[in-house]
């Protein structure tokens, strides 16, 4: 058994991808970038490509915490940017 995603509970190397986890930035919701879409680390890749980090297939969402997932706000690495609103505002 491979690594299990804490969000979708799927084996990351066997499931197609994760669920959509919108990014909240300054009160607006942004849809995550799918594997192979514009702005993705693997933008324009082959249809049979899987993310090199989380294993999500082309056209599906990256798993939470993936180091290859790009932020839909700033287009930098999602795990390293500060775009997502913090829970303290809720």
ZAMARGU-4260 file (C-alpha; in steps of 0.2 Angstrom, whole numbers, plus 5000, padded with zeros to 4 digits):
<rodrens>
0) 5000/5000/5000 | 5006/5017/4996 | 5004/5034/5004 | 4986/5038/5010 | 4979/5055/5007
5) 4973/5063/5023 | 4959/5072/5014 | 4951/5059/5002 | 4958/5043/5011 | 4964/5036/4994
10) 4980/5028/4990 | 4989/5042/4981 | 4997/5030/4968 | 4980/5021/4964 | 4966/5035/4964
15) 4965/5047/4950 | 4967/5062/4961 | 4960/5071/4976 | 4944/5082/4980 | 4943/5100/4976
20) 4949/5111/4991 | 4946/5129/4986 | 4959/5142/4991 | 4951/5157/5001 | 4960/5173/4998
25) 4954/5190/5004 | 4936/5183/5005 | 4936/5176/4987 | 4937/5157/4983 | 4949/5151/4970
30) 4947/5134/4962 | 4963/5123/4964 | 4974/5120/4948 | 4972/5103/4941 | 4987/5092/4935
35) 4992/5098/4918 | 4981/5114/4918 | 4988/5131/4914 | 4999/5137/4929 | 5002/5119/4934
40) 5020/5113/4937 | 5016/5100/4923 | 5006/5112/4912 | 5003/5104/4895 | 5009/5087/4900
45) 5004/5071/4891 | 4987/5064/4896 | 4994/5049/4904 | 5005/5059/4916 | 5004/5058/4935
50) 5011/5071/4947 | 5028/5067/4952 | 5025/5071/4970 | 5007/5066/4974 | 5003/5054/4960
55) 4987/5063/4954 | 4983/5060/4936 | 4981/5073/4922 | 4965/5083/4924 | 4963/5079/4942
60) 4966/5089/4958 | 4983/5087/4968 | 4982/5079/4985 | 4984/5090/5000 | 5001/5095/5004
65) 5008/5091/4987 | 5025/5100/4984 | 5021/5102/4965 | 5004/5110/4967 | 5004/5128/4962
70) 4993/5142/4970 | 4979/5148/4959 | 4981/5166/4966 | 5000/5169/4964 | 5005/5154/4954
75) 5019/5150/4966 | 5021/5133/4975 | 5005/5132/4986 | 5014/5124/5001 | 5026/5139/5002
80) 5015/5154/4998 | 5005/5165/5010 | 4989/5168/5000 | 4977/5157/5009 | 4967/5166/5022
85) 4970/5160/5040 | 4957/5153/5051 | 4959/5168/5064 | 4948/5178/5052 | 4933/5166/5054
</rodrens>
